Amino acid sequence: MDFNDIKNTADKYLMPTYAHFDLALKSGDGATVTDFENNQIIDFSSGIGVVSIGFGDKDWANAVANQAEILSHTSNLYYNEPVALLAKELCTRSGFDKVFFCNSGAEANECAIKLARKYSFDKYGKNRFNIISLKNSFHGRTMATVTATGQDDFHNFFFPFNEGFKYVNANDMDEVLKLTKSNDVCAIMVELVQGEGGVNPLDKEYVRSLSKLCRDLDILLIADEVQTGIGRTGSLFAYEQYGVMPDVITSAKGLGNGLPIGACLCKEFLSNVLTAGTHGTTFGGNPVACAGALEVLKKVDNSLLDEVCKKGEYIKSRLKDIDEIEEIRGMGLMLGIKLKTLDAREVAKICAKNGLMILTAKTLLRMLPPLTISYDEIDRGIEILKMALVPKGE
């Protein structure tokens, strides 16, 4: 098939839930992909933060292929080796004690919501169920997680939404204190760096205050690390840079390097809250996905994490003198670029035509390249971005 065949077939049979760029991808190597006209495109998106160790990693591909040949799936009624090894590695590396595997970030957040509510139900009864989340947050597209998402744009069409969610402005501790006075809150759920909401890192003192409040009131602190986790911000998980230890964290995206996997991790005191029959998923803990995730964790070592920090700073240094850029914010290789006059979506379209894939978040451009991106690929991508950031008429 050529590009037009792919586009026409997809447009005919797929629900129109995505605003596609005019680009069909055929193959990838590192942080460079090839389209069906054999054009090479630099990838600053990694499938929205998913392809963490790059396209075509041989070790990852071999691990996945070998496991697919040996055992592709078992139900969770039986043990399998990759899920046991991944559970041990993820808990050991993160400092958490138990993990539930699922298939996506939304599912991981659903698990965290159920975990928080059952923990509170078991101790305090059924009326302590509310979860506080932040305005401009994004937690998923299931009914519970879209309700947890603190953006009015998502709260439409699908009425009635689930009850039990309250929203506060990020970094406003007074709002949190007011909502917790009623003693009906079981958890506070935050992204340490808001992704879809505009690449907004939370203030460290605010996060520490949240952590203390949660401990004092026996409220669970849930860190949604679906986008920030697995090295994206320069540490395995972003909470490590905030000096706090959440009670629950969720992970997905970069853990799978392209295969569907999600994880909800909790501390020891929560380890027996979700017992047999209270939660589950058919495909969670899939041996093939787990074998690939094990290889990802091997690659995301201290050396790579150091490089993520250096590359993030390098990108900022290459962009800081561009007149059209008003601000660059974020951590590691999770960066948002605020523009002065140009529309971010239109800039992203121009970049796609010229050989660069880049994301948007609200009115910002968003960068989530593979963690393994080379400096040469960074330079090539930035040159394309620079050309797209020249206002018309100049």
C-alpha positions in Angstrom: 0.0 0.0 0.0 1.1 3.6 -0.6 0.2 6.5 1.7 -3.1 7.3 -0.1 -4.2 3.7 0.1 -3.5 3.6 3.8 -5.2 6.9 4.5 -8.3 6.1 2.5 -8.7 2.7 4.0 -8.2 4.0 7.5 -10.6 6.9 7.0 -13.2 4.5 5.7 -13.1 2.0 8.5 -11.8 3.7 11.6 -13.9 5.8 14.0 -12.8 9.4 13.5 -11.5 9.7 17.1 -8.1 11.1 16.1 -7.0 14.2 14.2 -4.4 12.4 12.0 -1.4 14.2 10.5 -0.8 13.4 6.8 1.8 10.9 7.6 1.9 7.1 7.6 4.8 5.4 9.3 6.5 2.2 7.9 9.5 1.5 10.1 11.8 3.0 12.7 15.3 3.0 14.0 16.3 4.7 17.2 14.5 8.1 17.1 14.2 8.1 13.3 11.2 6.7 11.4 10.6 6.1 7.7 7.3 6.8 5.9 5.9 5.0 2.9 7.7 7.4 0.5 11.0 6.4 2.2 11.4 9.8 3.8 13.2 9.9 7.1 11.5 11.7 10.0 13.0 12.6 13.4 10.7 11.6 16.2 10.3 14.0 19.1 7.1 12.2 20.2 7.9 8.5 20.8 4.3 7.5 20.4 3.3 10.0 23.1 6.1 9.0 25.4 5.9 5.2 24.8 8.9 4.2 22.8 11.3 4.9 25.6 14.3 2.9 24.4 13.8 3.7 20.7 12.5 1.9 17.7 14.2 -1.3 16.6 16.0 -2.1 19.8 17.4 -5.5 19.1 17.5 -6.8 22.7 13.9 -5.7 23.3 12.7 -7.2 20.0 14.5 -10.5 20.7 13.0 -10.7 24.2 9.5 -10.1 22.9 9.9 -12.5 20.0 11.4 -15.3 22.1 8.7 -15.0 24.7 6.0 -15.0 22.0 7.3 -18.2 20.6 7.5 -19.9 24.1 4.3 -18.7 25.7 2.2 -15.8 24.5 -0.5 -15.7 27.2 -1.8 -17.3 30.4 -4.7 -16.2 32.4 -3.9 -14.8 35.9 -5.2 -18.1 37.4 -1.7 -19.4 36.7 1.8 -18.0 37.4 4.3 -17.2 34.6 8.0 -16.4 34.8 8.1 -12.9 33.1 5.4 -11.4 35.3 7.1 -12.7 38.5 10.5 -11.3 37.4 9.0 -8.0 36.3 7.1 -7.6 39.5 10.3 -8.1 41.5 12.4 -5.8 39.4 9.8 -3.0 39.3 9.2 -3.1 43.1 12.9 -3.4 43.9 13.8 -0.5 41.6 10.9 1.8 42.7 10.9 1.1 46.5 7.3 -0.1 46.4 6.1 -3.4 47.7 3.3 -4.8 45.5 2.2 -4.3 41.9 -0.9 -5.0 39.8 -0.3 -5.3 36.1 -2.8 -4.2 33.5 -2.8 -2.9 29.9 -2.7 0.9 30.0 -2.3 4.0 32.0 -6.1 4.5 32.3 -6.4 0.9 33.7 -3.5 1.6 36.2 -5.3 4.7 37.4 -8.6 2.8 37.7 -6.8 0.3 39.9 -5.4 3.2 42.0 -8.9 4.7 42.4 -10.4 1.3 43.5 -7.5 0.7 45.8 -8.0 4.0 47.5 -11.7 3.6 47.9 -11.5 0.1 49.2 -8.8 1.0 51.7 -11.0 3.8 53.0 -14.1 1.7 53.0 -12.4 -1.1 55.0 -11.3 1.4 57.7 -13.9 4.1 57.7 -17.0 2.9 55.9 -18.7 3.8 52.6 -19.0 7.6 52.9 -15.2 8.4 52.7 -14.8 8.0 48.9 -14.0 11.4 47.4 -10.7 11.8 45.4 -9.1 15.2 44.9 -7.4 15.8 41.6 -5.9 18.9 40.0 -7.3 21.2 37.4 -5.6 20.7 34.1 -4.8 17.1 35.0 -5.3 14.1 32.7 -5.8 10.6 34.0 -7.3 8.6 31.2 -10.4 8.1 29.1 -12.4 5.5 31.0 -15.5 6.8 32.8 -13.7 7.0 36.1 -10.4 8.4 34.9 -12.0 10.9 32.6 -14.0 12.1 35.6 -10.8 12.3 37.6 -9.3 14.4 34.8 -9.6 18.1 35.8 -10.4 19.6 32.5 -13.8 20.9 31.5 -13.2 20.0 27.8 -13.3 16.3 28.8 -16.4 16.7 30.9 -19.0 16.6 28.2 -21.2 14.3 26.1 -21.0 11.2 28.3 -23.3 12.1 31.2 -23.8 11.1 33.9 -20.2 11.2 35.1 -19.1 9.2 38.1 -19.5 10.9 41.5 -16.7 11.2 44.0 -14.2 13.6 42.4 -13.2 17.1 43.4 -10.8 19.5 41.8 -8.4 22.1 43.0 -5.9 24.4 41.3 -2.4 23.1 41.2 0.0 24.4 43.9 -2.9 25.9 46.0 -2.7 24.2 49.4 -5.5 26.3 50.9 -8.1 24.7 48.4 -6.9 21.2 49.5 -7.3 22.0 53.2 -10.8 23.3 52.7 -11.9 20.1 50.8 -10.4 17.7 53.4 -12.2 19.3 56.3 -15.4 17.4 55.5 -13.6 14.0 56.2 -15.0 12.4 53.1 -11.8 12.3 51.1 -9.9 9.0 50.6 -7.1 10.1 48.2 -5.3 13.0 46.4 -4.3 12.1 42.9 -1.6 14.2 41.1 0.6 14.2 38.1 4.0 15.6 39.3 4.4 17.1 35.8 1.1 17.7 34.1 1.4 16.4 30.6 -1.7 16.9 28.5 -2.5 19.9 30.7 0.5 21.9 29.5 3.8 20.3 30.8 3.4 21.9 34.2 5.8 20.6 37.0 4.2 20.9 40.4 5.9 23.0 43.0 8.1 20.8 45.3 7.0 22.4 48.5 3.4 21.9 47.5 3.9 18.2 46.9 5.7 17.9 50.2 2.8 19.6 51.9 0.3 17.2 50.2 2.4 14.3 51.4 2.4 15.4 55.0 -1.4 16.2 54.9 -2.1 12.7 53.5 -0.1 11.1 56.3 -1.8 13.1 59.0 -5.3 12.4 57.7 -4.7 8.8 56.5 -5.5 9.9 52.9 -3.7 8.1 50.1 -1.3 10.1 48.0 -1.5 8.8 44.4 1.2 9.8 41.9 0.1 9.3 38.3 3.4 8.6 36.7 2.0 7.2 33.4 3.9 9.8 31.4 6.6 10.9 33.9 7.7 7.4 34.8 10.4 5.0 33.4 13.1 7.6 33.1 11.2 10.3 31.3 12.1 13.1 33.7 15.7 11.9 34.5 14.9 9.6 37.4 13.1 6.2 37.2 10.0 8.0 38.6 9.5 11.7 39.0 8.6 11.4 42.7 12.2 10.7 43.4 13.0 14.4 42.6 10.3 15.7 44.9 11.6 14.2 48.2 8.3 12.4 48.9 7.2 8.7 48.8 3.6 8.4 47.5 1.4 5.6 48.8 0.5 4.6 45.2 2.1 5.2 41.8 0.8 4.3 38.4 2.9 3.6 35.3 2.5 2.6 31.7 3.6 4.2 28.4 7.5 3.9 28.5 7.4 0.7 30.4 6.1 -1.2 27.4 8.2 0.5 24.6 5.3 -0.1 22.3 3.4 -3.0 23.8 0.4 -2.4 26.0 1.2 -2.6 29.7 0.3 -0.7 32.8 1.2 -1.0 36.5 -0.2 0.1 39.8 2.3 0.0 42.6 1.6 0.4 46.3 3.3 0.3 49.7 3.1 -2.6 52.1 0.2 -1.3 54.2 -2.0 -1.5 51.1 -0.8 -4.9 49.9 -3.8 -6.8 51.0 -6.6 -4.3 50.1 -7.4 -5.7 46.7 -7.9 -9.4 47.3 -8.9 -12.3 45.0 -12.1 -11.3 43.1 -12.0 -7.6 44.0 -10.1 -6.6 40.9 -8.6 -8.2 37.8 -8.0 -8.0 34.0 -7.7 -10.7 31.4 -4.6 -9.5 29.6 -2.7 -7.9 32.6 0.7 -9.5 33.3 0.9 -10.8 29.7 4.2 -12.7 29.4 5.2 -11.1 26.1 4.6 -7.5 27.3 6.4 -8.4 30.6 9.4 -9.8 28.8 9.7 -6.6 26.8 9.2 -4.4 30.0 12.0 -6.3 31.7 14.3 -5.4 28.9 13.2 -1.7 29.1 14.2 -1.7 32.8 17.6 -3.1 32.0 18.2 -0.3 29.6 16.9 2.5 31.9 19.9 2.4 34.2 21.8 5.2 35.9 23.9 6.0 32.9 20.8 6.4 30.7 19.1 8.5 33.4 22.1 10.8 33.5 21.9 11.2 29.7 18.2 12.0 29.9 19.0 15.0 32.1 21.9 16.1 29.9 19.9 15.8 26.7 17.1 17.8 28.2 19.4 20.6 29.1 21.0 20.4 25.7 17.7 20.8 24.0 16.9 23.8 26.1 20.3 25.4 25.2 19.6 24.9 21.5 16.2 26.5 21.7 16.7 29.4 24.2 17.7 32.0 21.6 14.7 31.5 19.2 12.7 34.7 19.2 9.3 32.9 18.8 9.8 30.8 22.0 8.5 32.5 25.1 9.2 29.7 27.6 10.6 26.1 27.9 9.4 24.1 30.8 9.5 20.5 32.0 11.9 18.0 33.3 14.4 15.7 31.6 13.0 14.7 28.2 9.5 15.9 29.0 9.5 19.5 27.7 6.9 22.0 26.8 7.5 25.0 24.5 5.3 28.1 24.9 5.1 30.1 21.7 4.6 33.9 21.4 2.5 34.2 18.3 2.2 31.0 16.4 -0.4 28.2 16.8 1.3 25.1 18.2 -0.9 22.7 16.2 -0.1 24.5 12.9 3.6 24.4 13.8 3.4 20.7 14.4 1.7 20.2 11.0 4.6 22.1 9.3 7.1 20.0 11.2 5.4 16.8 10.1 5.6 17.9 6.5 9.3 18.8 6.8 10.5 15.6 8.6 9.8 16.1 12.4 7.2 14.6 14.6 6.3 16.8 17.6 3.4 16.9 19.9 1.2 19.6 21.4 -0.3 20.1 24.9 -2.9 22.9 25.2 -1.3 25.8 23.4 2.3 24.4 23.8 4.5 22.3 21.6 5.5 19.2 23.6 8.6 17.1 23.3 8.7 13.4 24.4 11.5 11.9 22.3 12.9 8.4 22.9 15.2 8.4 25.9 17.9 7.0 23.7 17.7 9.7 21.1 21.2 10.6 19.7 22.6 14.2 19.7 22.7 14.0 15.9 18.9 13.3 15.9 18.3 16.1 18.3 20.2 18.5 16.2 18.4 17.5 13.0 15.1 17.8 14.6 15.8 21.2 16.1 16.8 22.6 12.7 13.4 21.5 11.3 11.7 23.0 14.3 13.6 26.3 13.9 12.4 26.7 10.3 8.8 26.1 11.4 9.1 28.8 14.1 9.8 31.6 11.7 6.6 33.7 11.6 5.1 34.3 8.2 6.5 37.3 6.4 10.0 37.0 7.8 
